[in-house]
């Protein structure tokens, strides 16, 4: 019998908004994660909002769904990827971190 998949895994792997590169969230570099998300969002023809919002939403969704399963270092890398994404799209990084 096939392993039961969580709906959040299905959304991450089969998002209707954009196609993600396999293993994008497992990369060690925050810059590489951000660059991959930016590329996926910009090349998608199915997304409903701006490329920046689509990419940021997917990253936030992944972080929130992973919850306590993320190690502290992994969470830091993914949070840094948010700042990299903001830079890539010419947005101001969040202050106070």
Phi and psi in radians as a Rosetta constraint file:
Dihedral C 1 N 2 CA 2 C 2 CIRCULARHARMONIC -1.202 0.35
Dihedral N 2 CA 2 C 2 N 3 CIRCULARHARMONIC 2.585 0.35
Dihedral C 2 N 3 CA 3 C 3 CIRCULARHARMONIC -1.148 0.35
Dihedral N 3 CA 3 C 3 N 4 CIRCULARHARMONIC 2.467 0.35
Dihedral C 3 N 4 CA 4 C 4 CIRCULARHARMONIC -1.252 0.35
Dihedral N 4 CA 4 C 4 N 5 CIRCULARHARMONIC 2.253 0.35
Dihedral C 4 N 5 CA 5 C 5 CIRCULARHARMONIC -1.758 0.35
Dihedral N 5 CA 5 C 5 N 6 CIRCULARHARMONIC 2.490 0.35
Dihedral C 5 N 6 CA 6 C 6 CIRCULARHARMONIC -1.391 0.35
Dihedral N 6 CA 6 C 6 N 7 CIRCULARHARMONIC 2.589 0.35
Dihedral C 6 N 7 CA 7 C 7 CIRCULARHARMONIC -1.055 0.35
Dihedral N 7 CA 7 C 7 N 8 CIRCULARHARMONIC -0.581 0.35
Dihedral C 7 N 8 CA 8 C 8 CIRCULARHARMONIC -1.172 0.35
Dihedral N 8 CA 8 C 8 N 9 CIRCULARHARMONIC -0.626 0.35
Dihedral C 8 N 9 CA 9 C 9 CIRCULARHARMONIC -1.136 0.35
Dihedral N 9 CA 9 C 9 N 10 CIRCULARHARMONIC -0.706 0.35
Dihedral C 9 N 10 CA 10 C 10 CIRCULARHARMONIC -1.105 0.35
Dihedral N 10 CA 10 C 10 N 11 CIRCULARHARMONIC -0.732 0.35
Dihedral C 10 N 11 CA 11 C 11 CIRCULARHARMONIC -1.107 0.35
Dihedral N 11 CA 11 C 11 N 12 CIRCULARHARMONIC -0.784 0.35
Dihedral C 11 N 12 CA 12 C 12 CIRCULARHARMONIC -1.092 0.35
Dihedral N 12 CA 12 C 12 N 13 CIRCULARHARMONIC -0.716 0.35
Dihedral C 12 N 13 CA 13 C 13 CIRCULARHARMONIC -1.459 0.35
Dihedral N 13 CA 13 C 13 N 14 CIRCULARHARMONIC -0.486 0.35
Dihedral C 13 N 14 CA 14 C 14 CIRCULARHARMONIC -2.247 0.35
Dihedral N 14 CA 14 C 14 N 15 CIRCULARHARMONIC 0.683 0.35
Dihedral C 14 N 15 CA 15 C 15 CIRCULARHARMONIC -0.965 0.35
Dihedral N 15 CA 15 C 15 N 16 CIRCULARHARMONIC 2.357 0.35
Dihedral C 15 N 16 CA 16 C 16 CIRCULARHARMONIC -1.344 0.35
Dihedral N 16 CA 16 C 16 N 17 CIRCULARHARMONIC -0.281 0.35
Dihedral C 16 N 17 CA 17 C 17 CIRCULARHARMONIC -1.440 0.35
Dihedral N 17 CA 17 C 17 N 18 CIRCULARHARMONIC -0.614 0.35
Dihedral C 17 N 18 CA 18 C 18 CIRCULARHARMONIC -2.832 0.35
Dihedral N 18 CA 18 C 18 N 19 CIRCULARHARMONIC 2.684 0.35
Dihedral C 18 N 19 CA 19 C 19 CIRCULARHARMONIC -1.622 0.35
Dihedral N 19 CA 19 C 19 N 20 CIRCULARHARMONIC 2.145 0.35
Dihedral C 19 N 20 CA 20 C 20 CIRCULARHARMONIC -1.673 0.35
Dihedral N 20 CA 20 C 20 N 21 CIRCULARHARMONIC 2.542 0.35
Dihedral C 20 N 21 CA 21 C 21 CIRCULARHARMONIC -1.170 0.35
Dihedral N 21 CA 21 C 21 N 22 CIRCULARHARMONIC 2.387 0.35
Dihedral C 21 N 22 CA 22 C 22 CIRCULARHARMONIC -1.032 0.35
Dihedral N 22 CA 22 C 22 N 23 CIRCULARHARMONIC 2.323 0.35
Dihedral C 22 N 23 CA 23 C 23 CIRCULARHARMONIC 1.347 0.35
Dihedral N 23 CA 23 C 23 N 24 CIRCULARHARMONIC 0.231 0.35
Dihedral C 23 N 24 CA 24 C 24 CIRCULARHARMONIC -0.966 0.35
Dihedral N 24 CA 24 C 24 N 25 CIRCULARHARMONIC -0.699 0.35
Dihedral C 24 N 25 CA 25 C 25 CIRCULARHARMONIC -1.431 0.35
Dihedral N 25 CA 25 C 25 N 26 CIRCULARHARMONIC -0.107 0.35
Dihedral C 25 N 26 CA 26 C 26 CIRCULARHARMONIC -1.637 0.35
Dihedral N 26 CA 26 C 26 N 27 CIRCULARHARMONIC -0.144 0.35
Dihedral C 26 N 27 CA 27 C 27 CIRCULARHARMONIC -1.107 0.35
Dihedral N 27 CA 27 C 27 N 28 CIRCULARHARMONIC 2.612 0.35
Dihedral C 27 N 28 CA 28 C 28 CIRCULARHARMONIC -1.426 0.35
Dihedral N 28 CA 28 C 28 N 29 CIRCULARHARMONIC -0.469 0.35
Dihedral C 28 N 29 CA 29 C 29 CIRCULARHARMONIC -1.617 0.35
Dihedral N 29 CA 29 C 29 N 30 CIRCULARHARMONIC 2.187 0.35
Dihedral C 29 N 30 CA 30 C 30 CIRCULARHARMONIC -1.069 0.35
Dihedral N 30 CA 30 C 30 N 31 CIRCULARHARMONIC -0.653 0.35
Dihedral C 30 N 31 CA 31 C 31 CIRCULARHARMONIC -1.115 0.35
Dihedral N 31 CA 31 C 31 N 32 CIRCULARHARMONIC -0.738 0.35
Dihedral C 31 N 32 CA 32 C 32 CIRCULARHARMONIC -1.163 0.35
Dihedral N 32 CA 32 C 32 N 33 CIRCULARHARMONIC -0.665 0.35
Dihedral C 32 N 33 CA 33 C 33 CIRCULARHARMONIC -1.094 0.35
Dihedral N 33 CA 33 C 33 N 34 CIRCULARHARMONIC -0.846 0.35
Dihedral C 33 N 34 CA 34 C 34 CIRCULARHARMONIC -1.080 0.35
Dihedral N 34 CA 34 C 34 N 35 CIRCULARHARMONIC -0.777 0.35
Dihedral C 34 N 35 CA 35 C 35 CIRCULARHARMONIC -1.084 0.35
Dihedral N 35 CA 35 C 35 N 36 CIRCULARHARMONIC -0.717 0.35
Dihedral C 35 N 36 CA 36 C 36 CIRCULARHARMONIC -1.156 0.35
Dihedral N 36 CA 36 C 36 N 37 CIRCULARHARMONIC -0.771 0.35
Dihedral C 36 N 37 CA 37 C 37 CIRCULARHARMONIC -1.105 0.35
Dihedral N 37 CA 37 C 37 N 38 CIRCULARHARMONIC -0.709 0.35
Dihedral C 37 N 38 CA 38 C 38 CIRCULARHARMONIC -1.085 0.35
Dihedral N 38 CA 38 C 38 N 39 CIRCULARHARMONIC -0.815 0.35
Dihedral C 38 N 39 CA 39 C 39 CIRCULARHARMONIC -1.052 0.35
Dihedral N 39 CA 39 C 39 N 40 CIRCULARHARMONIC -0.794 0.35
Dihedral C 39 N 40 CA 40 C 40 CIRCULARHARMONIC -1.086 0.35
Dihedral N 40 CA 40 C 40 N 41 CIRCULARHARMONIC -0.761 0.35
Dihedral C 40 N 41 CA 41 C 41 CIRCULARHARMONIC -1.185 0.35
Dihedral N 41 CA 41 C 41 N 42 CIRCULARHARMONIC -0.718 0.35
Dihedral C 41 N 42 CA 42 C 42 CIRCULARHARMONIC -1.241 0.35
Dihedral N 42 CA 42 C 42 N 43 CIRCULARHARMONIC -0.517 0.35
Dihedral C 42 N 43 CA 43 C 43 CIRCULARHARMONIC -1.576 0.35
Dihedral N 43 CA 43 C 43 N 44 CIRCULARHARMONIC -0.082 0.35
Dihedral C 43 N 44 CA 44 C 44 CIRCULARHARMONIC -1.372 0.35
Dihedral N 44 CA 44 C 44 N 45 CIRCULARHARMONIC 2.391 0.35
Dihedral C 44 N 45 CA 45 C 45 CIRCULARHARMONIC -1.839 0.35
Dihedral N 45 CA 45 C 45 N 46 CIRCULARHARMONIC 0.036 0.35
Dihedral C 45 N 46 CA 46 C 46 CIRCULARHARMONIC -1.860 0.35
Dihedral N 46 CA 46 C 46 N 47 CIRCULARHARMONIC -0.181 0.35
Dihedral C 46 N 47 CA 47 C 47 CIRCULARHARMONIC -1.193 0.35
Dihedral N 47 CA 47 C 47 N 48 CIRCULARHARMONIC 2.677 0.35
Dihedral C 47 N 48 CA 48 C 48 CIRCULARHARMONIC -1.795 0.35
Dihedral N 48 CA 48 C 48 N 49 CIRCULARHARMONIC -0.259 0.35
Dihedral C 48 N 49 CA 49 C 49 CIRCULARHARMONIC -2.142 0.35
Dihedral N 49 CA 49 C 49 N 50 CIRCULARHARMONIC -2.997 0.35
Dihedral C 49 N 50 CA 50 C 50 CIRCULARHARMONIC -1.128 0.35
Dihedral N 50 CA 50 C 50 N 51 CIRCULARHARMONIC 2.744 0.35
Dihedral C 50 N 51 CA 51 C 51 CIRCULARHARMONIC -0.987 0.35
Dihedral N 51 CA 51 C 51 N 52 CIRCULARHARMONIC -0.701 0.35
Dihedral C 51 N 52 CA 52 C 52 CIRCULARHARMONIC -1.064 0.35
Dihedral N 52 CA 52 C 52 N 53 CIRCULARHARMONIC -0.871 0.35
Dihedral C 52 N 53 CA 53 C 53 CIRCULARHARMONIC -1.112 0.35
Dihedral N 53 CA 53 C 53 N 54 CIRCULARHARMONIC -0.682 0.35
Dihedral C 53 N 54 CA 54 C 54 CIRCULARHARMONIC -1.115 0.35
Dihedral N 54 CA 54 C 54 N 55 CIRCULARHARMONIC -0.812 0.35
Dihedral C 54 N 55 CA 55 C 55 CIRCULARHARMONIC -1.124 0.35
Dihedral N 55 CA 55 C 55 N 56 CIRCULARHARMONIC -0.798 0.35
Dihedral C 55 N 56 CA 56 C 56 CIRCULARHARMONIC -1.136 0.35
Dihedral N 56 CA 56 C 56 N 57 CIRCULARHARMONIC -0.686 0.35
Dihedral C 56 N 57 CA 57 C 57 CIRCULARHARMONIC -1.100 0.35
Dihedral N 57 CA 57 C 57 N 58 CIRCULARHARMONIC -0.733 0.35
Dihedral C 57 N 58 CA 58 C 58 CIRCULARHARMONIC -1.157 0.35
Dihedral N 58 CA 58 C 58 N 59 CIRCULARHARMONIC -0.712 0.35
Dihedral C 58 N 59 CA 59 C 59 CIRCULARHARMONIC -1.141 0.35
Dihedral N 59 CA 59 C 59 N 60 CIRCULARHARMONIC -0.798 0.35
Dihedral C 59 N 60 CA 60 C 60 CIRCULARHARMONIC -1.109 0.35
Dihedral N 60 CA 60 C 60 N 61 CIRCULARHARMONIC -0.736 0.35
Dihedral C 60 N 61 CA 61 C 61 CIRCULARHARMONIC -1.010 0.35
Dihedral N 61 CA 61 C 61 N 62 CIRCULARHARMONIC -0.805 0.35
Dihedral C 61 N 62 CA 62 C 62 CIRCULARHARMONIC -1.083 0.35
Dihedral N 62 CA 62 C 62 N 63 CIRCULARHARMONIC -0.804 0.35
Dihedral C 62 N 63 CA 63 C 63 CIRCULARHARMONIC -1.084 0.35
Dihedral N 63 CA 63 C 63 N 64 CIRCULARHARMONIC -0.814 0.35
Dihedral C 63 N 64 CA 64 C 64 CIRCULARHARMONIC -1.133 0.35
Dihedral N 64 CA 64 C 64 N 65 CIRCULARHARMONIC -0.714 0.35
Dihedral C 64 N 65 CA 65 C 65 CIRCULARHARMONIC -1.248 0.35
Dihedral N 65 CA 65 C 65 N 66 CIRCULARHARMONIC -0.570 0.35
Dihedral C 65 N 66 CA 66 C 66 CIRCULARHARMONIC -1.230 0.35
Dihedral N 66 CA 66 C 66 N 67 CIRCULARHARMONIC -0.584 0.35
Dihedral C 66 N 67 CA 67 C 67 CIRCULARHARMONIC 0.876 0.35
Dihedral N 67 CA 67 C 67 N 68 CIRCULARHARMONIC -2.215 0.35
Dihedral C 67 N 68 CA 68 C 68 CIRCULARHARMONIC -1.248 0.35
Dihedral N 68 CA 68 C 68 N 69 CIRCULARHARMONIC -0.165 0.35
Dihedral C 68 N 69 CA 69 C 69 CIRCULARHARMONIC -1.255 0.35
Dihedral N 69 CA 69 C 69 N 70 CIRCULARHARMONIC -0.341 0.35
Dihedral C 69 N 70 CA 70 C 70 CIRCULARHARMONIC -1.396 0.35
Dihedral N 70 CA 70 C 70 N 71 CIRCULARHARMONIC 2.370 0.35
Dihedral C 70 N 71 CA 71 C 71 CIRCULARHARMONIC -1.277 0.35
Dihedral N 71 CA 71 C 71 N 72 CIRCULARHARMONIC 2.846 0.35
Dihedral C 71 N 72 CA 72 C 72 CIRCULARHARMONIC -1.047 0.35
Dihedral N 72 CA 72 C 72 N 73 CIRCULARHARMONIC -0.730 0.35
Dihedral C 72 N 73 CA 73 C 73 CIRCULARHARMONIC -1.184 0.35
Dihedral N 73 CA 73 C 73 N 74 CIRCULARHARMONIC -0.638 0.35
Dihedral C 73 N 74 CA 74 C 74 CIRCULARHARMONIC -1.164 0.35
Dihedral N 74 CA 74 C 74 N 75 CIRCULARHARMONIC -0.758 0.35
Dihedral C 74 N 75 CA 75 C 75 CIRCULARHARMONIC -1.087 0.35
Dihedral N 75 CA 75 C 75 N 76 CIRCULARHARMONIC -0.726 0.35
Dihedral C 75 N 76 CA 76 C 76 CIRCULARHARMONIC -1.061 0.35
Dihedral N 76 CA 76 C 76 N 77 CIRCULARHARMONIC -0.766 0.35
Dihedral C 76 N 77 CA 77 C 77 CIRCULARHARMONIC -1.067 0.35
Dihedral N 77 CA 77 C 77 N 78 CIRCULARHARMONIC -0.788 0.35
Dihedral C 77 N 78 CA 78 C 78 CIRCULARHARMONIC -1.182 0.35
Dihedral N 78 CA 78 C 78 N 79 CIRCULARHARMONIC -0.631 0.35
Dihedral C 78 N 79 CA 79 C 79 CIRCULARHARMONIC -1.173 0.35
Dihedral N 79 CA 79 C 79 N 80 CIRCULARHARMONIC -0.660 0.35
Dihedral C 79 N 80 CA 80 C 80 CIRCULARHARMONIC -1.126 0.35
Dihedral N 80 CA 80 C 80 N 81 CIRCULARHARMONIC -0.588 0.35
Dihedral C 80 N 81 CA 81 C 81 CIRCULARHARMONIC -1.082 0.35
Dihedral N 81 CA 81 C 81 N 82 CIRCULARHARMONIC -0.561 0.35
Dihedral C 81 N 82 CA 82 C 82 CIRCULARHARMONIC -1.091 0.35
Dihedral N 82 CA 82 C 82 N 83 CIRCULARHARMONIC -0.777 0.35
Dihedral C 82 N 83 CA 83 C 83 CIRCULARHARMONIC -1.127 0.35
Dihedral N 83 CA 83 C 83 N 84 CIRCULARHARMONIC -0.693 0.35
Dihedral C 83 N 84 CA 84 C 84 CIRCULARHARMONIC -1.098 0.35
Dihedral N 84 CA 84 C 84 N 85 CIRCULARHARMONIC -0.690 0.35
Dihedral C 84 N 85 CA 85 C 85 CIRCULARHARMONIC -1.107 0.35
Dihedral N 85 CA 85 C 85 N 86 CIRCULARHARMONIC -0.760 0.35
Dihedral C 85 N 86 CA 86 C 86 CIRCULARHARMONIC -1.042 0.35
Dihedral N 86 CA 86 C 86 N 87 CIRCULARHARMONIC -0.776 0.35
Dihedral C 86 N 87 CA 87 C 87 CIRCULARHARMONIC -1.080 0.35
Dihedral N 87 CA 87 C 87 N 88 CIRCULARHARMONIC -0.795 0.35
Dihedral C 87 N 88 CA 88 C 88 CIRCULARHARMONIC -1.010 0.35
Dihedral N 88 CA 88 C 88 N 89 CIRCULARHARMONIC -0.577 0.35
Dihedral C 88 N 89 CA 89 C 89 CIRCULARHARMONIC -1.731 0.35
Dihedral N 89 CA 89 C 89 N 90 CIRCULARHARMONIC 0.156 0.35
Dihedral C 89 N 90 CA 90 C 90 CIRCULARHARMONIC 1.252 0.35
Dihedral N 90 CA 90 C 90 N 91 CIRCULARHARMONIC 0.486 0.35
Dihedral C 90 N 91 CA 91 C 91 CIRCULARHARMONIC -1.738 0.35
Dihedral N 91 CA 91 C 91 N 92 CIRCULARHARMONIC 2.759 0.35
Dihedral C 91 N 92 CA 92 C 92 CIRCULARHARMONIC -1.295 0.35
Dihedral N 92 CA 92 C 92 N 93 CIRCULARHARMONIC 2.349 0.35
Dihedral C 92 N 93 CA 93 C 93 CIRCULARHARMONIC -1.145 0.35
Dihedral N 93 CA 93 C 93 N 94 CIRCULARHARMONIC 2.650 0.35
Dihedral C 93 N 94 CA 94 C 94 CIRCULARHARMONIC -1.126 0.35
Dihedral N 94 CA 94 C 94 N 95 CIRCULARHARMONIC 2.393 0.35
Dihedral C 94 N 95 CA 95 C 95 CIRCULARHARMONIC -1.652 0.35
Dihedral N 95 CA 95 C 95 N 96 CIRCULARHARMONIC 2.878 0.35
Dihedral C 95 N 96 CA 96 C 96 CIRCULARHARMONIC 1.528 0.35
Dihedral N 96 CA 96 C 96 N 97 CIRCULARHARMONIC 0.276 0.35
